[in-house]
Amino acid sequence: MGLVKRLGRSRAVQRLSGIAAAEYLRLVWLTSRHLLEPADIYAQMHPQLPVIIAMWHGQHFLVPFIRRGYSAKVLVSRHRDGEINAIAAERLGVGTIRGSGDASGRFDLKGGVGAFKGMLTTLAEGCSVALTADVPKVS
């Protein structure tokens, strides 16, 4: 196994990377202009809570900052990249639900069944759930 892969699996490196990512996103948020479109989105959304929020990878990075007091948890894979994302999300005050599906359809291999149950419980508790709608390409 290569040095980079070994380092990526290190809990200390994952934690440091997650903290760095969260603080970088916090800096981006603090130095950006904000525009809500539509302006009354929170008033429109409130009667519908809790909701399931789906987005594409790469379009989710600043979502933790627009919660405005609403509780939400995010679905994050158990993969080492997911661990970094989970650490960043939790540092930004967003709870996590861990697990994902599997390309072979075996949802028990990567915690998909437990994650689904976790999402149902989260919604039943009145907390919204966010997830990315795309999955990695399978060759």
Buried (B, 14 or more C-beta within 10 A) or exposed (E): EEEEEEEBEEEEBBBEBBBBBBEEBBEEBEEEEEEEEEEEEEEEBEEEEBEEBEBEEEEBBBBBBEBEEBBBBBBBBBEBEBBBBBBBBBBBEBBBBBBBBBEEEEBEBBBBBBBBEBBEEBBEEEBBBBBBEEEEEEE
